[in-house]
Amino acid sequence: MTRLSRRRLLGQAASALALAATPLRAAPPALDIVATTGMIADAARNIGGDLVNVRALMGSGVDPHSYRQTRSDIVALTRADHVLWHGLYLEAQMEDMLLKLSRRGTATPVGEAVPRAQRIAHDEYEGRFDPHVWMAPALWVHVLRAVRDALTTLAPAHADTFAANTDAYLARITQLDIYAQEVLSTVPPASRVLMTAHDAFGYFGRAYGFEVIGVQGISTESEAGLNRIRTLSTLLAERDIRAVFVETSVSDRNMRALAEGAAAQNHEVRIGGSLYSDAMGKPGSYEGTYIGMIDHNVTTIAAALGGQAPERGMDGLLQAGL
């Protein structure tokens, strides 16, 4: 072996050793995102994928209108890379803190991405709007884009990934909206009256042609007095409404009282099912996703009010007996 060949081999060996000794560059850590509601958390997970760690403050069955942050929530909110909250006065008891975080640039009220002209104004409070925009998938797309934009601002290098994930998720939301329109259109027009515990389905009713009556107001903090129960019981009898609905995040006390009041007028009313209003189903379940939540509501309402709906929902994923 010539001296030149020996030198070349030694050089190659040294390069290989140097390469082996060089530590591999670690992947950037995932963004720590805190979302106030399960619906927003679900959006962040679908859009962010493996690039985000998402914590939802409010789980299944939690009422966001009355929720107050705990000490651990405060720690999570202040340490997060970003906080995604709804706004439109949904998180009423947390609003002061969330507004402070927003002014610092570490939080975004994604629900307020819904154009003002498309919001339902509050009957009693000027400048306040019905916050339940997730009930209409066509409106929820504005929130999804706001989540995408917030994540892109935090990690611009992954903008293409966030955009692609958003497009894929929007396609599923469009499919959900088409399913809702088809199934709910089978409910006889005279039966398209949706009576629930509180007024959370206004956007749903506007989107799909249902008259919506909430025993309580837009916020669960409002009270339903005896006169209100008596009036609605009479309405049920006069209009031959046969089914009312309870909600997973609101006490069913008022709805049971309504049914009893109607029975006293010789009018039978049954509980048509339990709807997800301000919170999704249990984590890990299909109903614990935004699409599963709306699929469940649409399918339950259509079936209870005389329409035609597949028992297991849009994709056959709904749990039986919920």
Buried (B, 14 or more C-beta within 10 A) or exposed (E): EEEEEEEEEEEEEEEEEEEEEEEEEEEEEBBBBBBBBBBBBBBBBBBBBEBBBBBBBBBBBBBBBBBEBEEEBEEBBBEBBBBBBBBBBBBBEBBEBBBEBBEEEBBBBBBBBBEEEBBBEBEEEEEBBBBBBBBBBBBBBBBBBBBBBBBBEBBEEBBEBBBEBBEEBBEBBEBBBEBBBBBBBEBEEEBBBBBBBBBBBBBBBBBBEBEBBBBBBBBBEBEBEEEBBBEBBBBBBEEEBBBBBBBBBBEBEBBEBBBEBBBEEEBEBEBBBBBBBBBBBEEEBBBBBBBBBBBBBBBBBBBBBBBEBBEBBBBEBBBEEB
